[in-house]
Amino acid sequence: MAGWGEFSAAFGVFFLSHSLLVRPPVKAWLVARLGPVGFTIGYSLLSLGVLAWVIMAAGRAPFVPLWNWAAWQGHVTLSAMLAVCLILGLSIGRPNPFSFGGGGYARFDPARPGIVRLTRHPMLFALALWAIGHLVPNGDLAHVILFGSFAGFALMGGALIDRRKRRVMGEGWARLDRARQAAWPVPRSLGESVVRVLLGLWLYTILLGAHPYLFGVSPLR
């Protein structure tokens, strides 16, 4: 299977895995058998594997140009990815009751919200930046569908999570959100934040070096 058929299949599997497996009855059944940690690890590995398949399938799809490439477009991607890596470094593992998992509700301090002051969903915001940053220099039909869909998925995902959280948390959601917006984006720990920024920069460097081997294109060319 190649061309548009593989691309369509990869897209279908990606969205099915991100809609079916997180539905409350299915997720509860899987967590009961795998445990919370096992489910998280398994779901993360599956998501990364399917994402890699979608990206590679887009590269193998028929090339239908929509706009021409220009040198300045690469700078857009490099700048966007630097922001993405810093956001990931500052948000992964941090308590965020507004996120899909809602982890660390008791440990979240709305007076010191960190990056959650800027957006309730930093991971989804990073995904949208990644998609838009890669959309600009990839002006063929398959990649426009790919990155445009991911950007829309990230933006709509935040709205859907907010709606679900409002229903579950009731008035507590609005109170916490008002407190978050009233605070400065102060981190819980300056030292921890410095380490996280350095980890984000390290991730950025790793991605720059690995990109030619993973996807056959150097972002520095």
C-alpha positions in Angstrom: 0.0 0.0 0.0 1.5 3.3 -1.0 0.7 6.9 -2.1 -2.6 8.4 -0.9 -3.9 5.0 0.4 -1.1 4.7 2.9 -1.5 8.4 3.9 -5.2 8.0 4.4 -4.7 4.8 6.5 -2.1 6.4 8.7 -4.3 9.4 9.3 -7.2 7.2 10.1 -5.2 5.1 12.6 -3.8 8.3 14.2 -7.2 9.9 14.9 -8.8 6.6 15.9 -6.1 6.0 18.5 -6.5 9.5 19.8 -10.3 9.3 20.1 -11.2 5.7 20.8 -8.5 4.8 23.4 -9.1 7.9 25.6 -12.9 7.4 25.8 -13.8 6.9 29.5 -15.0 3.2 29.2 -12.1 2.1 27.0 -9.5 4.0 29.0 -10.9 2.6 32.3 -10.8 -1.0 30.8 -7.2 -0.5 29.7 -6.1 1.1 33.0 -7.6 -1.7 35.0 -5.4 -4.2 33.1 -2.3 -2.2 32.4 -2.2 0.1 35.4 -2.0 3.9 35.2 1.7 3.9 34.5 1.4 1.0 32.0 -1.4 2.8 30.1 0.5 6.1 30.0 3.7 4.4 28.7 1.8 2.2 26.2 -0.3 5.1 24.9 2.7 7.4 24.6 4.7 4.8 22.6 1.7 4.1 20.4 1.1 7.8 19.7 4.8 8.4 18.8 4.8 5.3 16.5 1.6 6.3 14.7 2.8 10.0 14.4 6.1 8.8 12.8 4.0 6.7 10.4 1.8 9.6 9.4 4.8 11.9 8.8 6.6 9.3 6.7 3.4 8.5 4.8 3.1 12.2 3.9 6.5 12.1 2.4 5.6 9.1 0.3 2.3 10.6 -0.9 2.1 12.0 -4.5 3.7 15.5 -4.7 1.1 18.1 -5.5 2.7 21.6 -5.0 0.5 24.5 -3.7 3.2 27.1 -3.1 7.0 27.4 -3.7 9.7 27.0 -1.1 11.7 30.1 -0.1 14.8 30.4 2.2 13.0 32.5 4.7 10.5 29.8 5.5 13.2 27.7 7.1 13.8 30.5 9.7 10.1 30.3 10.6 10.4 26.6 11.4 13.6 27.0 13.4 12.1 29.8 15.5 8.9 27.9 16.1 10.7 24.8 17.1 12.9 26.7 19.6 9.6 27.9 21.2 8.2 24.4 21.1 11.2 22.8 22.9 11.2 25.5 25.6 7.4 25.1 26.1 7.9 21.3 26.4 10.8 21.8 28.8 8.7 24.1 31.0 5.5 22.1 31.0 6.2 18.3 31.0 5.6 16.8 34.4 4.4 20.1 35.9 1.0 20.1 37.8 -1.7 21.4 35.6 -5.4 20.8 36.5 -6.6 22.3 33.2 -4.8 19.6 31.1 -6.3 16.4 29.7 -4.9 14.3 32.5 -5.4 17.0 35.1 -2.3 15.9 37.0 -1.1 17.4 40.2 -4.3 19.3 41.1 -3.3 19.5 44.8 0.2 20.6 43.9 -0.9 23.4 41.5 -0.5 26.9 43.0 -2.6 29.4 41.0 -0.5 32.2 42.5 2.7 30.7 40.9 1.3 29.1 37.8 4.4 29.3 35.6 3.7 28.7 31.9 0.1 27.8 32.7 -0.5 31.5 33.2 0.2 32.0 29.5 -2.0 29.0 28.3 -4.1 26.4 30.0 -2.8 23.8 27.5 0.9 24.3 26.9 1.4 20.9 25.3 -1.4 21.5 22.8 0.0 25.0 22.1 3.4 23.4 21.4 1.7 21.0 19.0 0.0 23.8 17.2 3.3 25.8 16.9 5.1 22.6 15.7 2.4 22.1 13.0 2.3 25.7 11.8 6.1 26.1 11.9 6.4 23.0 9.6 3.4 24.0 7.4 5.1 27.1 6.1 8.0 25.5 4.3 6.1 22.4 3.2 3.7 23.7 0.5 2.6 20.4 -1.1 -0.9 19.0 -0.6 0.0 16.0 1.6 2.0 18.1 4.1 -0.6 20.9 4.1 -3.3 18.3 5.0 -0.9 16.8 7.6 0.3 19.9 9.4 -3.0 21.8 8.9 -4.9 19.0 10.5 -2.5 18.8 13.5 -2.8 22.5 14.1 -6.6 22.3 14.0 -6.5 19.2 16.2 -4.5 21.1 18.8 -6.6 24.2 18.8 -9.9 22.3 18.9 -8.5 19.9 21.5 -8.0 22.7 24.0 -11.7 23.8 23.6 -12.9 20.3 24.1 -10.8 19.7 27.2 -12.0 23.0 28.7 -15.6 22.0 28.1 -15.0 18.6 29.8 -13.1 20.1 32.7 -15.9 22.7 33.3 -18.4 19.9 33.5 -16.3 17.8 35.9 -14.9 20.6 38.1 -18.0 22.8 38.2 -17.5 26.3 39.7 -14.0 25.3 40.8 -12.8 25.4 37.2 -13.8 29.1 36.8 -12.4 30.1 40.2 -9.0 28.4 39.4 -8.9 30.0 36.0 -9.6 33.5 37.3 -6.8 33.0 39.9 -4.4 31.8 37.2 -5.1 34.8 35.0 -4.7 37.2 37.9 -1.2 36.0 38.7 2.1 36.6 37.1 3.8 33.7 35.3 6.0 33.1 38.3 7.6 29.6 38.4 7.4 27.5 41.5 11.2 27.3 41.6 13.7 29.4 39.8 16.3 26.7 39.9 13.9 24.1 38.5 12.9 26.5 35.7 16.5 27.1 34.7 17.1 23.3 34.5 13.9 22.9 32.4 15.0 25.7 30.0 18.3 24.0 29.6 16.6 20.7 28.9 14.4 22.4 26.3 17.6 23.8 24.6 19.2 20.4 24.8 16.1 18.9 23.1 16.3 21.5 20.4 19.9 20.7 19.7 19.1 16.9 19.6 16.3 17.5 17.1 18.4 19.6 14.9 21.1 16.9 14.7 18.7 14.0 14.4 16.3 15.6 11.8 18.4 14.6 8.7 18.6 11.0 9.9 14.9 10.7 10.9 13.3 12.6 8.0 16.0 13.0 5.4 16.1 16.8 5.5 18.5 19.1 7.3 16.6 22.0 8.9 19.9 24.0 8.8 20.3 23.9 5.0 
